[in-house]
Amino acid sequence: MQQDEQPEYRPVVFRDRSAGYAFLTRSTATSDRTIEWDDGVTYPVVDVEISSESHPFYTGKARTVDSEGRIAAFERRFGEKG
């Protein structure tokens, strides 16, 4: 890419609507919507479906899959081939 074709890198707010969490960072993402941040400045806002505030891995609400039960069912159905 040539220098004059680089996207603009500017402050953007990412907002996780499900968790009610937003954070200000720099990005090349664009949006027509804006939000007034705590510092009184208006920034473009990008809504995301999931963030570290709502992702099960980060919140500690991750489910564990019973993989042993699935393996046993597979072996019962198809037998052990060795």
Residue, then its C-alpha position, 0 to 999 in steps of 0.5 A: m500500500q502506498q502512503d497516501e492510501q493508508p486509512e485514518y488512525r484515530p480515537v474510536v469508542f468500542r461499545d459492548r451493548s450487552a454488557g453496558y461497557a465501552f472503551l476508548t482506543r485508537s483504530t481505523a474502524t469507521s462509524d456514522r454514529t458518535i458518542e460524547w465521551d467522559d472528557g467531553v469530546t465526541y468520538p465515533v462509536v462502534d457497537v460490538e456483540i461481545s467483548s472481554e466484559s461479556h465473553p464467557f472465557y473472561t467472565g468465568k462463566a465458561r461451560t465445560v464440555d463432557s468430552e469423555g461422554r462423547i468419546a465413550a458413545f463413539e467407541r460404543r457405536f463404532g468399537e475400538k479399532g486398534 
